[in-house]
Amino acid sequence: MGLEQLRPIIERLPEVKAPLVQPTLNERLFFTAAVLVLFFVMYHIYPVGVVVSHDTQTEFLQIVLASKMGSLLTTGIGPIVLASIFLQLFVGAKIINLDLSVPKNKALFQGTQKLLAIILALFEAYIYTNLMTIDPIFGDVGTRLIVALQVAIGSILLLYFDEVVSKYGIGSGIGLFIAAGVSLSVVSGLIGILSGYGGIPASNTVIYHLSEGGANAIPSAILALVPIMATLVVLAVSVYAENIKVEVPLAFERARGYGGRFPIKFLYTSNMPVILAFAFISAMQLMGRMFAGLTFEIGGVNFSDFIAVYDPTGRLVGGLFYLVSPSFPSPIALAGGIPVYINLMLTSSNTWMVPFIGAVMVPEYVHAIIYVVALVIMSIVFGYLWAETSGMTARDVAAQLKNVGLSVPGFRRDPRMIESILSKYIPVITIVGSGFVGLLAGMADLTGALGTGTGILLTAGILHRTYEEMQSRQMFEMYPALKKMIGE
C-alpha cells in the first residue's frame, strides 16, 4: 500500500511553517502560554445546539485525552492520537511500506497522519453527538450535523495548536493539553476533598470530619486525604522513574578529548505508550456505542454481549470492552470514602457472557487485574511501534549520532558498531520501560489519585521533559557555538 496518491491532497492541507529564525526562550514561552490560554477558552465553550450537562461515564478517559464532553473539545486529542495508532499499525504490519529514514517519506507519513486525524475528527464528532443532549434548533439531524462540525473544528484546531507548540513553543502540544486538563482536575479535586466542591459528598470532606469533632475526627480526616496522598506518591514514583537511565559514552570524531554521554532513559518511549493505549480504549468504547443494540453472530453464536454491554443510559456495564476499561469505582472520594471503595472492589461483580460457556461472574477486583494486565500489554505493543515509527530504533539513533560526528570511544567509526552497542540496550529498554509505565499507570489508577493515576503519571513526565527542554534551550542561547556543533 502506497501513500503517493495522497500527496496532492496533503500538499494542499494548511500547515504551520517552521520559523526561519529560531525563537528565543522568552518567545517560546509566550507561544506556549498563548496556546494554553486558547485551550482553556475552548475547554469552557459549548457548541451551539448542545444542552450543557455533566457526563461522568467517560470522565476518566476525558481527563487523559484532554477532552470535555459537550464542549468544543469533546473529542480532545483522541483523533490525533488515533490517527497515529492506525498508521503505526499499518507500518508495523508492512501494509504501508515506507522508509521513514528518508526525509521525503517521513514528511509524507506525517502529512497522511494529519489528513487521517482530520477525517477521524469529523467522524468521531458526529458519533459523540449521540452521547450529548441536543437542543434541536435546526431539527434533530441538522442540529447534530452543526454540533458535529463545531466539535470537529475544535479538534482540528488542537492539531494545529500542537504544530505551533512543536515549532514555536516548548515541548509537545499534545503533552501540554494533557497536563492542562489533569492539572485542572487535580485542583478541582483538591478543593472538593477539602470543602465538598464538584459532587464529592459533604460527609466525606476534611472540613466536615474536623468540624464533627470526637475521637474519630482526625483519623476520618486523614482517610479523606488518601486521594491527595496517592497523588503525591504517584508523582514521586513518576519523577524517580523519569530519572533512571543508562549512559553510553560518546566522543566527537573531529575534536579529540571532547565528548559526552548519550542517555538512554528507562522510560525510553516516555509516556506515549500509555497515551496511545488510552486512545485505543476510547476508540473501542466509541465503536461499541455505535453498534450498541445490534446483534453480532458467528456460526449462530451471539458475540454482542461478549464484546460490550450497555445499560439503557448508554453506560458501559459489561463485556470485554468493560474489562479492559478503567470503569471501576474511582476516585475514592466519589465512591464514598476508603471503606466504601474497598467494599465495592471486594463484593461487586459483573456478568460476562462468554460464547459456548454462558454467564460468568467477574468480581470487580478481577476486573481491575484484567485492566492492569491489558494496559501493560497494550503499552508494550504501542511502545515498540512508536519506537519503530518515530526514529528511535538503534539503527536510527546510530545514524543520527554518526551524522553529528559522534562515535563510541574504543570502537571503529562505523555506524554499524554504534548500532550493535545501542542494540544491547534500546530494544530491551523499550519493551521493559513501556511495560513498566503501563503497570505504573494501571496501579496508580486503582489508588483513586486526583486527576487519575494515569493523568498524574503523564503530567509528571510531560513537566519533567518540558523542564529539561527549557534548560537545554537556555544553554543553547548562552553558548551559540554548541548549537552549531550538534546541528541544532
Helices and strands as residue ranges (DSSP letters): G 4-6, H 7-11, H 25-43, H 59-64, H 78-92, H 103-128, G 129-131, H 140-168, H 173-195, G 197-199, G 202-204, H 206-212, H 217-224, H 226-242, E 245-252, E 259-265, H 272-290, E 297-298, E 301-302, H 304-307, E 309-310, E 316-318, H 320-323, G 333-335, H 338-347, E 349-354, E 358-363, H 364-389, H 394-403, E 406-407, H 415-422, H 426-446, H 453-478, H 480-486
